[in-house]
Amino acid sequence: MEDLDKKLRNFSTQAKKLENYKDFYKNIKIEIKEESGGEVETNLSTSSEEILISVLVHFRNFYMDKSEFYFVKVAKEIIEQPEFGSYQDLTSRFLSVWNKLLDPNYRSFGGMTINVNKKALSVKRNLDLWMNEGYLHTDQYKPGSQKGLDAIKGKHILEQFSRFGLVDTVQRLCLIIINFNKRVIEKILIENARA
């Protein structure tokens, strides 16, 4: 139990770091307009690129399955602990929403579907491509391959919608982490401190 308590404290500390990026959680907007000559111009309005990168660096601790703070693993540990019975239902609901967003068959980006190379792009695949090839492991990006992120970046409008999907997904998942921390983890830690 002591190890789990330490893990929950560390999880909470990391989750609170995500709260510091208030500008990241503002509404995102994509503007599409047709220019003269039939050209389509898109403009994506989000927080700065620096903030996005900072959020991704912290977020990956909850997203990578080998991480101590992997959201799914921590949530399942709470569900499996009989002494946390009063938090099991709420934890299951948080986990359900997380899993739905990252279901490989879930392809809705704010009600839109993005097709890349004639295949619908899942929210999870989009997130993985941007995190791995676009930001955190840029050595995996293969320009000119027409595969992975290159297939997306090759078309400006597709890239804008895909980036919109990235930001929207990370915002949603971070808000799950933040709320899970406040409504479950912090309360468990308070109860454990009293015991």
Secondary structure, 3 states (H helix, E strand, C coil): CHHHHHHHHHHHHHHHHHHCCHHHHCCCEEEEEECHHHCEEEEEECCCHHHHHHHHHHHHHHHCCCCCCCHHHHHHHHHHCHHHHHHHHHHHHHHHHHHHHCCCCCCCECCECCEECCEECCHHHHHHHHHHHHHHCHHHCCCCCCCCHHHHHCCHHHHHHHHHHHHHHHHHHHHHHHHHHHHHHHHHHHHHHHC
